[in-house]
């Protein structure tokens, strides 16, 4: 049986590197970095949620204003139609009076 010392060395180096990596990742300094990163992410989330809430409120206001504008235009159009109908009725009455 032939032993390949190069592959065994690579395996041992990987094992050592992995063990050292776990130690580094679980150190107090690493935990402090994780904590600060998580805190920054939570602050960013809060900012985004505040912005989303403001945009939703503005959209609601815009929608309400747009509906009000459309209702006013519809009322004005209805009034215009009624005024035109009244004018036509007056003209017809005047025409009937001149025929008599």
N, CA, C and O atoms as a GROMACS GRO file, in nm:
protein
  400
    1UNK      N    1   0.084  -0.116   0.000
    1UNK     CA    2   0.000   0.000   0.000
    1UNK      C    3   0.089   0.123   0.000
    1UNK      O    4   0.179   0.138   0.082
    2UNK      N    5   0.060   0.210  -0.095
    2UNK     CA    6   0.140   0.330  -0.112
    2UNK      C    7   0.069   0.447  -0.044
    2UNK      O    8  -0.051   0.467  -0.064
    3UNK      N    9   0.141   0.523   0.034
    3UNK     CA   10   0.084   0.635   0.109
    3UNK      C   11   0.122   0.765   0.038
    3UNK      O   12   0.239   0.790   0.011
    4UNK      N   13   0.022   0.846   0.007
    4UNK     CA   14   0.046   0.973  -0.060
    4UNK      C   15   0.050   1.082   0.048
    4UNK      O   16  -0.054   1.130   0.095
    5UNK      N   17   0.174   1.121   0.085
    5UNK     CA   18   0.193   1.218   0.194
    5UNK      C   19   0.142   1.357   0.156
    5UNK      O   20   0.107   1.436   0.244
    6UNK      N   21   0.138   1.387   0.030
    6UNK     CA   22   0.088   1.519  -0.013
    6UNK      C   23  -0.060   1.535   0.019
    6UNK      O   24  -0.102   1.638   0.071
    7UNK      N   25  -0.139   1.431  -0.013
    7UNK     CA   26  -0.283   1.438   0.015
    7UNK      C   27  -0.311   1.437   0.165
    7UNK      O   28  -0.403   1.504   0.211
    8UNK      N   29  -0.234   1.362   0.238
    8UNK     CA   30  -0.249   1.359   0.384
    8UNK      C   31  -0.215   1.496   0.442
    8UNK      O   32  -0.282   1.543   0.534
    9UNK      N   33  -0.112   1.560   0.389
    9UNK     CA   34  -0.073   1.694   0.434
    9UNK      C   35  -0.181   1.796   0.404
    9UNK      O   36  -0.211   1.882   0.487
   10UNK      N   37  -0.241   1.787   0.286
   10UNK     CA   38  -0.349   1.880   0.250
   10UNK      C   39  -0.469   1.860   0.342
   10UNK      O   40  -0.530   1.956   0.388
   11UNK      N   41  -0.502   1.732   0.368
   11UNK     CA   42  -0.613   1.703   0.459
   11UNK      C   43  -0.585   1.759   0.599
   11UNK      O   44  -0.673   1.822   0.659
   12UNK      N   45  -0.466   1.737   0.650
   12UNK     CA   46  -0.430   1.785   0.784
   12UNK      C   47  -0.432   1.938   0.788
   12UNK      O   48  -0.478   1.997   0.886
   13UNK      N   49  -0.382   2.002   0.681
   13UNK     CA   50  -0.384   2.148   0.674
   13UNK      C   51  -0.528   2.201   0.673
   13UNK      O   52  -0.559   2.300   0.739
   14UNK      N   53  -0.616   2.134   0.597
   14UNK     CA   54  -0.757   2.174   0.593
   14UNK      C   55  -0.823   2.159   0.728
   14UNK      O   56  -0.901   2.245   0.770
   15UNK      N   57  -0.792   2.049   0.795
   15UNK     CA   58  -0.848   2.025   0.928
   15UNK      C   59  -0.800   2.132   1.026
   15UNK      O   60  -0.878   2.183   1.106
   16UNK      N   61  -0.672   2.165   1.020
   16UNK     CA   62  -0.616   2.267   1.107
   16UNK      C   63  -0.677   2.404   1.076
   16UNK      O   64  -0.714   2.479   1.167
   17UNK      N   65  -0.687   2.435   0.948
   17UNK     CA   66  -0.744   2.563   0.906
   17UNK      C   67  -0.892   2.572   0.949
   17UNK      O   68  -0.936   2.677   0.995
   18UNK      N   69  -0.967   2.464   0.933
   18UNK     CA   70  -1.107   2.462   0.974
   18UNK      C   71  -1.122   2.481   1.123
   18UNK      O   72  -1.209   2.556   1.167
   19UNK      N   73  -1.039   2.415   1.201
   19UNK     CA   74  -1.044   2.428   1.346
   19UNK      C   75  -1.009   2.571   1.388
   19UNK      O   76  -1.075   2.628   1.475
   20UNK      N   77  -0.907   2.626   1.328
   20UNK     CA   78  -0.868   2.764   1.359
   20UNK      C   79  -0.978   2.861   1.316
   20UNK      O   80  -1.005   2.960   1.384
   21UNK      N   81  -1.041   2.831   1.203
   21UNK     CA   82  -1.150   2.916   1.154
   21UNK      C   83  -1.267   2.920   1.251
   21UNK      O   84  -1.326   3.025   1.276
   22UNK      N   85  -1.300   2.802   1.306
   22UNK     CA   86  -1.409   2.795   1.403
   22UNK      C   87  -1.372   2.875   1.527
   22UNK      O   88  -1.457   2.945   1.584
   23UNK      N   89  -1.249   2.866   1.569
   23UNK     CA   90  -1.204   2.943   1.687
   23UNK      C   91  -1.215   3.093   1.661
   23UNK      O   92  -1.262   3.168   1.746
   24UNK      N   93  -1.172   3.135   1.542
   24UNK     CA   94  -1.176   3.278   1.508
   24UNK      C   95  -1.321   3.325   1.499
   24UNK      O   96  -1.355   3.432   1.551
   25UNK      N   97  -1.406   3.246   1.435
   25UNK     CA   98  -1.546   3.286   1.417
   25UNK      C   99  -1.624   3.288   1.548
   25UNK      O  100  -1.725   3.357   1.558
   26UNK      N  101  -1.579   3.214   1.647
   26UNK     CA  102  -1.650   3.212   1.775
   26UNK      C  103  -1.580   3.296   1.882
   26UNK      O  104  -1.614   3.287   2.000
   27UNK      N  105  -1.484   3.376   1.841
   27UNK     CA  106  -1.413   3.460   1.939
   27UNK      C  107  -1.499   3.578   1.982
   27UNK      O  108  -1.600   3.609   1.918
   28UNK      N  109  -1.458   3.645   2.090
   28UNK     CA  110  -1.531   3.761   2.141
   28UNK      C  111  -1.533   3.874   2.039
   28UNK      O  112  -1.635   3.942   2.023
   29UNK      N  113  -1.420   3.895   1.971
   29UNK     CA  114  -1.414   4.001   1.871
   29UNK      C  115  -1.510   3.973   1.756
   29UNK      O  116  -1.578   4.064   1.708
   30UNK      N  117  -1.515   3.849   1.712
   30UNK     CA  118  -1.606   3.813   1.603
   30UNK      C  119  -1.750   3.832   1.647
   30UNK      O  120  -1.832   3.882   1.570
   31UNK      N  121  -1.782   3.793   1.769
   31UNK     CA  122  -1.918   3.811   1.820
   31UNK      C  123  -1.955   3.958   1.826
   31UNK      O  124  -2.069   3.995   1.800
   32UNK      N  125  -1.858   4.043   1.861
   32UNK     CA  126  -1.882   4.187   1.865
   32UNK      C  127  -1.914   4.239   1.725
   32UNK      O  128  -2.003   4.321   1.707
   33UNK      N  129  -1.839   4.190   1.626
   33UNK     CA  130  -1.864   4.230   1.486
   33UNK      C  131  -2.003   4.184   1.443
   33UNK      O  132  -2.077   4.259   1.381
   34UNK      N  133  -2.039   4.059   1.477
   34UNK     CA  134  -2.172   4.008   1.442
   34UNK      C  135  -2.282   4.092   1.506
   34UNK      O  136  -2.384   4.122   1.444
   35UNK      N  137  -2.260   4.130   1.631
   35UNK     CA  138  -2.359   4.209   1.704
   35UNK      C  139  -2.377   4.346   1.640
   35UNK      O  140  -2.490   4.392   1.620
   36UNK      N  141  -2.267   4.412   1.606
   36UNK     CA  142  -2.276   4.544   1.543
   36UNK      C  143  -2.338   4.534   1.404
   36UNK      O  144  -2.416   4.621   1.364
   37UNK      N  145  -2.305   4.431   1.331
   37UNK     CA  146  -2.362   4.412   1.197
   37UNK      C  147  -2.512   4.388   1.208
   37UNK      O  148  -2.589   4.444   1.130
   38UNK      N  149  -2.553   4.307   1.302
   38UNK     CA  150  -2.696   4.280   1.321
   38UNK      C  151  -2.769   4.407   1.363
   38UNK      O  152  -2.880   4.434   1.316
   39UNK      N  153  -2.708   4.484   1.452
   39UNK     CA  154  -2.770   4.610   1.496
   39UNK      C  155  -2.787   4.706   1.379
   39UNK      O  156  -2.890   4.772   1.366
   40UNK      N  157  -2.685   4.713   1.292
   40UNK     CA  158  -2.695   4.800   1.174
   40UNK      C  159  -2.805   4.751   1.080
   40UNK      O  160  -2.878   4.832   1.023
   41UNK      N  161  -2.817   4.621   1.065
   41UNK     CA  162  -2.922   4.566   0.979
   41UNK      C  163  -3.061   4.599   1.036
   41UNK      O  164  -3.153   4.631   0.961
   42UNK      N  165  -3.076   4.591   1.167
   42UNK     CA  166  -3.204   4.624   1.230
   42UNK      C  167  -3.238   4.772   1.214
   42UNK      O  168  -3.353   4.807   1.190
   43UNK      N  169  -3.135   4.858   1.226
   43UNK     CA  170  -3.158   5.002   1.204
   43UNK      C  171  -3.199   5.028   1.060
   43UNK      O  172  -3.290   5.108   1.034
   44UNK      N  173  -3.134   4.961   0.967
   44UNK     CA  174  -3.168   4.977   0.825
   44UNK      C  175  -3.311   4.930   0.800
   44UNK      O  176  -3.386   4.993   0.725
   45UNK      N  177  -3.348   4.819   0.861
   45UNK     CA  178  -3.484   4.767   0.846
   45UNK      C  179  -3.584   4.869   0.898
   45UNK      O  180  -3.686   4.894   0.834
   46UNK      N  181  -3.557   4.927   1.012
   46UNK     CA  182  -3.647   5.026   1.072
   46UNK      C  183  -3.662   5.147   0.980
   46UNK      O  184  -3.772   5.200   0.963
   47UNK      N  185  -3.552   5.192   0.923
   47UNK     CA  186  -3.557   5.306   0.831
   47UNK      C  187  -3.640   5.273   0.708
   47UNK      O  188  -3.722   5.353   0.663
   48UNK      N  189  -3.619   5.155   0.654
   48UNK     CA  190  -3.696   5.113   0.536
   48UNK      C  191  -3.844   5.104   0.570
   48UNK      O  192  -3.929   5.149   0.492
   49UNK      N  193  -3.876   5.047   0.684
   49UNK     CA  194  -4.017   5.034   0.722
   49UNK      C  195  -4.082   5.171   0.744
   49UNK      O  196  -4.198   5.191   0.711
   50UNK      N  197  -4.008   5.265   0.800
   50UNK     CA  198  -4.059   5.401   0.818
   50UNK      C  199  -4.087   5.465   0.682
   50UNK      O  200  -4.190   5.529   0.663
   51UNK      N  201  -3.994   5.447   0.590
   51UNK     CA  202  -4.012   5.502   0.456
   51UNK      C  203  -4.133   5.440   0.387
   51UNK      O  204  -4.212   5.510   0.324
   52UNK      N  205  -4.148   5.310   0.399
   52UNK     CA  206  -4.262   5.240   0.338
   52UNK      C  207  -4.393   5.291   0.397
   52UNK      O  208  -4.490   5.313   0.324
   53UNK      N  209  -4.396   5.310   0.527
   53UNK     CA  210  -4.517   5.362   0.592
   53UNK      C  211  -4.550   5.501   0.541
   53UNK      O  212  -4.666   5.531   0.512
   54UNK      N  213  -4.449   5.587   0.529
   54UNK     CA  214  -4.472   5.723   0.477
   54UNK      C  215  -4.524   5.720   0.334
   54UNK      O  216  -4.614   5.796   0.299
   55UNK      N  217  -4.467   5.634   0.252
   55UNK     CA  218  -4.511   5.624   0.112
   55UNK      C  219  -4.655   5.575   0.107
   55UNK      O  220  -4.734   5.626   0.028
   56UNK      N  221  -4.689   5.476   0.188
   56UNK     CA  222  -4.828   5.425   0.190
   56UNK      C  223  -4.926   5.535   0.232
   56UNK      O  224  -5.032   5.550   0.172
   57UNK      N  225  -4.890   5.612   0.334
   57UNK     CA  226  -4.977   5.721   0.378
   57UNK      C  227  -4.994   5.824   0.268
   57UNK      O  228  -5.105   5.871   0.244
   58UNK      N  229  -4.885   5.859   0.202
   58UNK     CA  230  -4.893   5.956   0.092
   58UNK      C  231  -4.979   5.903  -0.022
   58UNK      O  232  -5.057   5.977  -0.082
   59UNK      N  233  -4.964   5.775  -0.052
   59UNK     CA  234  -5.045   5.716  -0.159
   59UNK      C  235  -5.193   5.720  -0.122
   59UNK      O  236  -5.278   5.747  -0.208
   60UNK      N  237  -5.224   5.694   0.003
   60UNK     CA  238  -5.363   5.701   0.049
   60UNK      C  239  -5.418   5.842   0.035
   60UNK      O  240  -5.532   5.861  -0.008
   61UNK      N  241  -5.338   5.942   0.072
   61UNK     CA  242  -5.380   6.082   0.057
   61UNK      C  243  -5.401   6.118  -0.089
   61UNK      O  244  -5.499   6.184  -0.124
   62UNK      N  245  -5.310   6.075  -0.173
   62UNK     CA  246  -5.320   6.104  -0.317
   62UNK      C  247  -5.445   6.041  -0.375
   62UNK      O  248  -5.517   6.104  -0.452
   63UNK      N  249  -5.472   5.916  -0.337
   63UNK     CA  250  -5.591   5.847  -0.387
   63UNK      C  251  -5.717   5.918  -0.342
   63UNK      O  252  -5.810   5.936  -0.422
   64UNK      N  253  -5.724   5.959  -0.217
   64UNK     CA  254  -5.842   6.031  -0.167
   64UNK      C  255  -5.860   6.163  -0.241
   64UNK      O  256  -5.972   6.199  -0.278
   65UNK      N  257  -5.752   6.237  -0.264
   65UNK     CA  258  -5.760   6.364  -0.337
   65UNK      C  259  -5.805   6.341  -0.481
   65UNK      O  260  -5.885   6.418  -0.534
   66UNK      N  261  -5.754   6.236  -0.544
   66UNK     CA  262  -5.792   6.207  -0.682
   66UNK      C  263  -5.939   6.172  -0.692
   66UNK      O  264  -6.007   6.215  -0.785
   67UNK      N  265  -5.990   6.094  -0.596
   67UNK     CA  266  -6.133   6.061  -0.596
   67UNK      C  267  -6.218   6.186  -0.578
   67UNK      O  268  -6.322   6.201  -0.642
   68UNK      N  269  -6.173   6.276  -0.490
   68UNK     CA  270  -6.246   6.401  -0.468
   68UNK      C  271  -6.249   6.486  -0.595
   68UNK      O  272  -6.352   6.544  -0.629
   69UNK      N  273  -6.136   6.493  -0.663
   69UNK     CA  274  -6.130   6.569  -0.789
   69UNK      C  275  -6.226   6.511  -0.891
   69UNK      O  276  -6.298   6.585  -0.958
   70UNK      N  277  -6.228   6.378  -0.904
   70UNK     CA  278  -6.317   6.314  -1.000
   70UNK      C  279  -6.464   6.336  -0.964
   70UNK      O  280  -6.547   6.356  -1.053
   71UNK      N  281  -6.497   6.334  -0.835
   71UNK     CA  282  -6.634   6.361  -0.793
   71UNK      C  283  -6.674   6.504  -0.826
   71UNK      O  284  -6.786   6.528  -0.871
   72UNK      N  285  -6.582   6.601  -0.806
   72UNK     CA  286  -6.611   6.740  -0.839
   72UNK      C  287  -6.632   6.756  -0.989
   72UNK      O  288  -6.722   6.828  -1.032
   73UNK      N  289  -6.547   6.691  -1.068
   73UNK     CA  290  -6.563   6.701  -1.214
   73UNK      C  291  -6.695   6.640  -1.259
   73UNK      O  292  -6.762   6.694  -1.347
   74UNK      N  293  -6.731   6.527  -1.198
   74UNK     CA  294  -6.858   6.464  -1.235
   74UNK      C  295  -6.975   6.554  -1.198
   74UNK      O  296  -7.071   6.565  -1.275
   75UNK      N  297  -6.969   6.619  -1.082
   75UNK     CA  298  -7.075   6.710  -1.039
   75UNK      C  299  -7.082   6.830  -1.133
   75UNK      O  300  -7.192   6.874  -1.170
   76UNK      N  301  -6.967   6.883  -1.173
   76UNK     CA  302  -6.965   6.996  -1.266
   76UNK      C  303  -7.021   6.956  -1.402
   76UNK      O  304  -7.094   7.033  -1.464
   77UNK      N  305  -6.986   6.837  -1.447
   77UNK     CA  306  -7.038   6.790  -1.576
   77UNK      C  307  -7.189   6.771  -1.568
   77UNK      O  308  -7.261   6.806  -1.661
   78UNK      N  309  -7.238   6.716  -1.458
   78UNK     CA  310  -7.382   6.698  -1.438
   78UNK      C  311  -7.453   6.833  -1.436
   78UNK      O  312  -7.560   6.848  -1.496
   79UNK      N  313  -7.395   6.931  -1.369
   79UNK     CA  314  -7.453   7.065  -1.363
   79UNK      C  315  -7.455   7.127  -1.502
   79UNK      O  316  -7.553   7.192  -1.539
   80UNK      N  317  -7.350   7.109  -1.579
   80UNK     CA  318  -7.343   7.162  -1.715
   80UNK      C  319  -7.452   7.101  -1.802
   80UNK      O  320  -7.516   7.171  -1.881
   81UNK      N  321  -7.473   6.971  -1.787
   81UNK     CA  322  -7.578   6.903  -1.865
   81UNK      C  323  -7.715   6.957  -1.826
   81UNK      O  324  -7.799   6.982  -1.912
   82UNK      N  325  -7.737   6.974  -1.696
   82UNK     CA  326  -7.865   7.029  -1.649
   82UNK      C  327  -7.886   7.170  -1.700
   82UNK      O  328  -7.997   7.206  -1.740
   83UNK      N  329  -7.780   7.252  -1.700
   83UNK     CA  330  -7.790   7.390  -1.750
   83UNK      C  331  -7.824   7.392  -1.899
   83UNK      O  332  -7.907   7.471  -1.943
   84UNK      N  333  -7.760   7.305  -1.974
   84UNK     CA  334  -7.786   7.298  -2.118
   84UNK      C  335  -7.930   7.254  -2.144
   84UNK      O  336  -7.997   7.306  -2.233
   85UNK      N  337  -7.976   7.156  -2.065
   85UNK     CA  338  -8.114   7.110  -2.081
   85UNK      C  339  -8.212   7.222  -2.048
   85UNK      O  340  -8.313   7.237  -2.116
   86UNK      N  341  -8.182   7.300  -1.945
   86UNK     CA  342  -8.269   7.412  -1.907
   86UNK      C  343  -8.270   7.518  -2.018
   86UNK      O  344  -8.375   7.574  -2.047
   87UNK      N  345  -8.156   7.545  -2.078
   87UNK     CA  346  -8.149   7.642  -2.187
   87UNK      C  347  -8.232   7.595  -2.306
   87UNK      O  348  -8.304   7.674  -2.366
   88UNK      N  349  -8.221   7.467  -2.339
   88UNK     CA  350  -8.298   7.414  -2.452
   88UNK      C  351  -8.448   7.424  -2.423
   88UNK      O  352  -8.526   7.453  -2.513
   89UNK      N  353  -8.486   7.398  -2.299
   89UNK     CA  354  -8.628   7.407  -2.262
   89UNK      C  355  -8.678   7.550  -2.274
   89UNK      O  356  -8.790   7.574  -2.320
   90UNK      N  357  -8.595   7.645  -2.234
   90UNK     CA  358  -8.633   7.786  -2.245
   90UNK      C  359  -8.647   7.824  -2.392
   90UNK      O  360  -8.741   7.895  -2.428
   91UNK      N  361  -8.555   7.779  -2.476
   91UNK     CA  362  -8.561   7.809  -2.618
   91UNK      C  363  -8.686   7.747  -2.679
   91UNK      O  364  -8.753   7.812  -2.760
   92UNK      N  365  -8.718   7.623  -2.643
   92UNK     CA  366  -8.836   7.559  -2.696
   92UNK      C  367  -8.963   7.630  -2.652
   92UNK      O  368  -9.055   7.647  -2.732
   93UNK      N  369  -8.967   7.672  -2.526
   93UNK     CA  370  -9.085   7.747  -2.477
   93UNK      C  371  -9.100   7.879  -2.551
   93UNK      O  372  -9.210   7.920  -2.585
   94UNK      N  373  -8.986   7.945  -2.576
   94UNK     CA  374  -8.992   8.072  -2.648
   94UNK      C  375  -9.037   8.049  -2.791
   94UNK      O  376  -9.113   8.130  -2.846
   95UNK      N  377  -8.994   7.943  -2.850
   95UNK     CA  378  -9.035   7.912  -2.988
   95UNK      C  379  -9.184   7.880  -2.992
   95UNK      O  380  -9.253   7.919  -3.086
   96UNK      N  381  -9.234   7.808  -2.892
   96UNK     CA  382  -9.377   7.775  -2.886
   96UNK      C  383  -9.459   7.902  -2.867
   96UNK      O  384  -9.568   7.913  -2.923
   97UNK      N  385  -9.409   7.996  -2.789
   97UNK     CA  386  -9.483   8.120  -2.763
   97UNK      C  387  -9.490   8.207  -2.891
   97UNK      O  388  -9.591   8.274  -2.915
   98UNK      N  389  -9.386   8.205  -2.970
   98UNK     CA  390  -9.386   8.287  -3.093
   98UNK      C  391  -9.474   8.223  -3.199
   98UNK      O  392  -9.524   8.293  -3.288
   99UNK      N  393  -9.494   8.094  -3.194
   99UNK     CA  394  -9.580   8.027  -3.292
   99UNK      C  395  -9.726   8.058  -3.264
   99UNK      O  396  -9.806   8.060  -3.357
  100UNK      N  397  -9.761   8.081  -3.143
  100UNK     CA  398  -9.901   8.105  -3.107
  100UNK      C  399  -9.946   8.238  -3.146
  100UNK      O  400 -10.061   8.274  -3.122
   0.00000   0.00000   0.00000
